[in-house]
Amino acid sequence: MVHSVSLGLVMFVLWLLLSGHYTAFVMGLGVASVVLVVVVARRMDVIDHEGHPIHLSWRSIRYWPWLIREIVKANWDVAKVIVQARMPISPSILCVEGTQKSELGNVIYANSITLTPGTVTISLEDGEFLVHALTAEAAAGIASGEMDLRVTDMENAKAGEDDPK
Amino acid sequence: MELILDILSWACLMGGSAFALTGAVGVVRLPDVFTRMHGAGIVDTMGVGLIFLGLMIQAGLTLVTVKLGLIIAFILFTSPTATHALARAVINAGVQPLLDVDPDDETPEGDESSKT
């Protein structure tokens, strides 16, 4: 139920931002659409902690800036490699283990790896990640496991956050 | 103030274009499918990110900025998924990646870093 209400709210805010028309009639249509979508989504049983992970939204505020900084750094490194005349690449595939408990955590980690240029997640099975890295530095960055730790931190905060609030 | 914002947004637009171009050059220059995906990754993140940041500065505090921000967010969520699907398809098609180090998938990451 919490998820349905939150999904409805998020969708309505999104609708308001995208429409920009604030007359009663148009907003009524928006409310009707949101209610319809939530009802359909409930019947399809797709509203759960994976489809609509509200428990992560607050913790991810700390994760996003860090990830963006990593993406910028990695972009710079890969761009430098590409423009050099002799292209000093050393592609490798490495296997790392994710310490996340849920599949959602695993997917966040895998997508974070792919988002940083220089590393791409090829496969993910039972918490084992097969990662293709463009350079030795990129491979070492993944092997160091810092990103893994941060994703796990964000995931675990779920239990801790319910207590104080 | 107007001038500073213009300079800032143009710097972002030019930087983004430079990164997008670099990514495109990478797609052409890099040797195989897997390494080329890294080149495309630059366009997806820095290229799109900086160009949209520049456009957001141009638009100021309006609904347009919100929409541009939403587009960035959606790209950040969908592009890794697309890349992953591509990598899976390539692996299933039986393409072997070009590797510098031993293509031994079973080696733990400790082994990998000792070689570098």
Interface residues (C-beta under 8 A of the other chain):
Chain A: L14 L17 L18 G20 I71 V72 N75 V78 A79 I82 V83 M87 I89 S90 P91 S92 I93 L94 C95 V96 A110 N111 S112 T114 L115 T116 P117 G118 T119 V120 T121 I122 S123 L130 H132 L134 A136 A139 A140 I142 A143
Chain B: F19 T22 G23 V25 G26 R29 L30 P31 D32 F34 T35 M37 H38 G39 G41 I42 D44 T45 M46 G49 L63 V66 K67 L70 L76 F77 S79 P80 T81 T83 H84 A87 R88 I91 P97 L98 L99 D100 V101 P103 D105 E106 T107 P108 E109 G110 E112 S113 T116
